[in-house]
């Protein structure tokens, strides 16, 4: 069964304290892995798409990496405005539209 | 450019009433997806529609739930005879096409509370 597991469920960091969020997945053939950010009361906002193991994408303080079993979202020197829930989703090769979502990691950056 | 617009933002219904949730996709997007989100859980796929067609409704309960995306106007998710278990946040997303992993653009959701 296709599955996405994110860890930790919640993460509290001090401003400037770098860390990583994990997304482990089991899927029959990976078409793509997506990272989204969701702020309270809002819809998910797209961050990155990764397609194959070894691929990396960067945007400001965020860097996403992908292996055959998991993806990491690295946050470097975070700021309070990076506080949000970060969602991971995978698209299996057999479907060109269905996404399987993790439950998310709630990130809190304290000033 | 306006993003995905959902309304209402909050909807309160009593058990047995009907709930209608509306979604206007990004201008030019012809693919609409509805998702349901419960607290501390991942988004769950409900239905995928293109203009005037339901492509995949495998994630939507067969009873009480229906969805449409007419040629003109917004997409509608309709829940008849609501029950307390229908309380959740319902998100709509749109994309221009499906073939190249186009990222989804989400609205800010409708939070349905059934009393």
Interface residues (C-beta under 8 A of the other chain):
Chain A: X4 X9 X31 X32 X34 X36 X41 X42 X43 X44 X45 X46 X49 X51 X87 X89 X91 X96 X97 X98 X99 X100 X101 X102 X103 X104
Chain B: X4 X6 X31 X33 X40 X41 X42 X43 X44 X45 X48 X55 X56 X91 X93 X98 X99 X101 X103 X104 X105 X106 X107 X108 X109
